[in-house]
Amino acid sequence: MAQKGGAQTNPALDNSYLSAYPPFVRGPLVFAAVSTPVAAGAQCTLTSSVIGSKVLTTPATITLDKSQENINVVCKKRCFQDGVGVIPSHTEAMTAGNVLVGGVVGLGVDAISGAMNKYNDNNQFTMVPIDGCRA
């Protein structure tokens, strides 16, 4: 069920077991959960030049290609102010282990491809109820 940019949604996936493996073992995909705690059912649009534009309904988990790019998020739901934020891309802590296995060349390839990056596992976006609004 792959979508443009290699992203797909699957709320049943959990990547907590992956943290024990270095980037070169984990592969090119990461999973990111997106939620709007007080506004479940919000429609969130995720955008970046790597994934394009993806829409999901919270709570959800999305499968993403590793990338150096942050993902912009805008969540909307009737009677709530829009929730706006970013799913940041981070360098994985185990990147140093890749130097031992793949050397400087392997590290350079991972840096260019984004393979040494990851996204936060859990991403919550705050949505504030609009006073007097009736859904």
NORVENSUL-V871420 format. One line per field, one symbol per residue. ss: DSSP state (H for helix, E for strand, - for the rest). phi: phi as a letter, one per 40 degrees, with the letter a starting at -180 (. if undefined). psi: psi as a letter, one per 30 degrees, with the letter a starting at -180 (. if undefined). A space follows every 50 residues. Layout:
ss=???
phi=???
psi=???
This chain:
ss=---HHH-EE------HHHHH--HHHH--EEEEEEE-------EEEEEE-- -EEEEEE--EEEEEE-----EEEEEE---E--EEEEE-EEE---HHHHHH HHHHHHHHHHHHH---EEE--EEE----E------
phi=.cbdggcabacccbbcccccbcdcccgcbbbbcbabdcbdgccbbbbacc cgbbbbbccabbcbccacccbcbbbbadgbcdcbabcccbccccddcccc cbgccccccccccgccbabdcbbbbcbcccdgcbc
psi=hklkggklkjffkkgeffffklefefagklkkkklieghkgkjkkkklfe fbkkklklklkkkkkklfklkkkkkkkkgkkkkkakjkklkkegeefeee efaeeeeeeeeefgfglllkekjkkkkkkkkfkk.
